[in-house]
Amino acid sequence: MINKERLLTLFADLAETDNPSRQEREICEKLKEKLKALDIPYEEDDAGAKIGGNCGNLYAYVEGDLDLPPILLSAHMDNVDPACGKKAVFHPGGRITSDGSTVLGADDLSGIAIILEALTVLKELQIPHRPIELVFDVAEEAYCIGIQHFDFSRLRARDVYVFDIDGPVGYAASQAPTMISFQAEFQGRGAHAAFAPEDGIHAIKAAAKAITDIECGRVGDTTVNIGIINGGIAGNIVPEHCSLTGEVRSFSEESAHRKLQEIEAKMRKAAEEAGAELTFTIDILCGAYQVDHTEPVVRRFQNACAKLGLPGGLVSTYGGSVNNHFYHQGIHGLVVAPGMNCCHSKEEYTTAEELERAADLVLELILAKE
């Protein structure tokens, strides 16, 4: 029932639209046009104003004909940079890439395209279906800050499918980690590096000692990274300030906080040994979740995949998504692959066949009778 040509045309149109985080206005307007054409009412919230963006989260409710609980379908409107001047290049055999100068934008415009195509099929064929809720969020790539300003109390669905994970269609993530960012500020004392170096307290050396002592990468069930270091103003000045920014991820919230305590302790020790002061702060970006595989949202996905000849595999992911936030609002769901590969890189690609399969899956999930 999926119209493959229409789906590919829609995907290309979306992919060629500029949409970096906090600048999703043009995508949002195209979504509104599509929803209006389907007679689906929508509302845009004020998240954009709250996060310094030009667009809010888009919500819609599609009335159903069947006496079944509603399901929630979700995908995000932004892409990682470079997200301007994108071009969808169609290759022989069905592969779709960018021109190599930007990302393609399949993360997550493939999710938006397959949801819209499935809704279009329902409308044109007048197929009876359950109620459907839609949430298209902004600034997901910026640690999901857009969805954090969404009014979850308006949602009626208790099951959600978030179309936003890399890999073959037919797989979904049922587990994701707690993600916590941290920032450390080392405050030393400036001095002339040649005339009076002994009067200075070298903040960068203190920070470097801390970094050396902190194990990064995979540490048990936890990942640790220090991704940004800033300090110093000139080569002939003992640097008085240095800042570090990093993150911890773990499937166990307890493990994540324990690791953060270890990191802070090592940083405080390095600062003390150097005679510097330390300010250490954290920001909890999202909480871990694990969906029980016996829940209806999982059974519906696996049954739909079986009907379509898809694997129906469940995986764990170290990536966060809006699904973390839905879960902690009592809405349980899966992060479903919509046909995106090599995301967050200029090598990102999808295929015509994968997009069609993913749209078939959306339609099957909507029409499921459980």
C-alpha positions, 0 to 999 in steps of 0.5 A, a space after each residue: 500500500 505504500 507509494 514508494 515514489 511518493 515516499 522518496 520524493 517526500 524524503 528528498 524534499 525534507 532532506 534538502 531542507 536546512 534544519 540544524 538544531 534550533 533552526 527547524 522552522 522550515 521543516 516544521 512548516 512543511 510538516 504543517 502543510 502535510 498535516 493540513 492536507 491530511 486534515 490532521 489538526 496540529 499545535 506548535 508549542 513554545 519550546 523554541 523561545 525557551 531554548 533560543 530556537 526558531 521553532 517549537 515541538 509539533 503535536 497532533 492527534 489523529 482521531 481513530 475509527 477503532 476502539 483501541 488505545 492510541 499509540 504515539 509516533 515520534 521523530 525529530 526535526 533537526 539534523 547534526 551539522 553540517 545540516 545546511 545545503 544538503 542534497 539527496 543523491 540517488 544512486 543506481 541500486 537504490 542507495 541515497 547519500 548526500 553529495 559528500 559535503 554535508 550529512 544526508 539527514 536521514 537521522 531523523 528525516 527518514 522517521 518523519 517521511 515514513 510516518 507521513 507516508 503511512 498517514 497518507 495511505 490511511 487517508 487515501 484508502 480510508 482504512 479504519 485505524 486506532 487513534 494516533 498521536 504524533 510528536 515531532 520534536 526540536 533540538 533532539 541532537 542537542 541532548 533532547 532539550 526540545 522535548 524537555 519543554 513539551 507538555 507530556 500531560 496532554 498525551 493519551 497514549 501509553 505506548 510509543 514508537 520513536 523512529 530514531 536509531 541507526 541500523 537495519 529496518 526490523 530492529 529496535 532498542 528496548 534499553 538506553 542509558 542514563 546520560 550525565 554531562 559534567 564540567 570542571 573549572 580549575 582555577 589557578 593563578 596567572 603569572 609571567 611565564 618567564 619573569 615569575 613562573 614560580 608565582 603562578 599556579 598552572 591550571 592546565 597542568 592540574 587539569 591535564 593531571 586529572 585527565 591522565 588519572 581518569 579512565 576514559 572509554 568503556 569502563 565496565 557497563 559505563 562509558 566516560 569521555 572528556 571531550 572539551 578542554 579550554 584554558 590559557 590566553 597566551 604562550 607567555 602567561 601561566 594559565 590561571 583557568 582551565 575548563 573540562 567538559 565531558 559525559 558519563 553514560 550507563 545503563 545503571 543510574 547508580 553506576 553513572 553517579 558512582 563513576 561521577 564521584 570517582 571523576 570528581 575525587 580525582 579532579 579535586 586531588 589534582 587541583 589540590 596537589 597543584 594548589 588550584 581550586 576546583 568547581 565541579 558541576 553536573 547536568 543530568 541529560 536523561 535517565 536510563 530505561 529498559 522496557 520489559 519484552 513482555 509489554 504490549 508495545 514490544 509484542 506489537 512490534 515483533 508481531 508486525 515485523 514477523 508479518 512483514 518478514 523482518 527480524 523483529 530484533 531488540 537491542 540495547 543502545 548507548 544513545 539517548 533519545 526522546 524515548 528516555 523522556 517518554 519512559 520517565 513520563 510513564 509512556 513505554 516504547 521502543 526506538 525503531 530503525 527507520 532506515 538510517 545508516 552511518 549517522 552523524 557523518 557525511 557518509 550517512 545513507 539510506 536506501 529506497 528499499 529500507 525506507 519502503 520497508 520502514 513505512 510498511 512497518 509504521 502502517 502495520 504498527 498502526 493497524 495492529 489489533 492489539 
